[in-house]
Amino acid sequence: MVTRLNTKFHSGSAPCSQLEKEFNFILHRVIDETLRSIGKTFDSVVYYVLNQKYSVNGEDISESTMALSKCLQMMFGKEGRVYIEKLITTRLYIKIRESHNPIQEKNFIERVEHAKQAYIKKKKI
């Protein structure tokens, strides 16, 4: 059974702004780097399951964080999912040079959204 989770990281049905596109590019790179840092083919396995189970391809990963979270939970259990999500958000906050990383305060999707808003706010200044 294929489950399609629509969790695009942009406001409503309006097209992504340039800053949202930049953030999504950064997030995609961070997710790739984090998954590869765990193992040589780890990213390939996760992307395969995302594609087969959730109809999310690698290029859409930054816009489908809910599907990624569910996939990680299914593959590695809650503890594995939480660990990998913390790795991703820690790297993301470093990459966007955001000092406040609310790892303990929010779930993965909220932390990524917080990072996106912080990035956009910082870039608009």
Steps between C-alpha positions, in 0.01 A plus 500: 500500500634842404425791729544853363571752771473856375715708731639766271709759682348810353195706579171376362476454127705808418827431320817475708687823548865513402598484869283191552668338199841583644401353836361184336828460309698532825267258680530247217881515517497466879270196485722340234820572695352372825368176352831435322694567819318208663604255229612483137168378364278612786356788296418268210309264727300782661425661162392165358251444782378861475436453131336159529287559808432875493547594130766755592805516278840630608453842345185559708648397833534856632131557436387171656639497851191333644546209261870485591414490870243223450744306282777523760256386771390204291857398417682567829238540771439805712850518649668472159266758348562748783877452478512555123265798519722659767803449277318665209375799698834556675677511163225717355530760776878505457467537123261796520703651786208503739611488861175385659430135423181399681568126483335426834217747455330385182454206269704462181249667269464798733880532533540502123222758464664711773831479315332603175337802662827600668688467170246709309489765773879522512526527120234772478694726739 
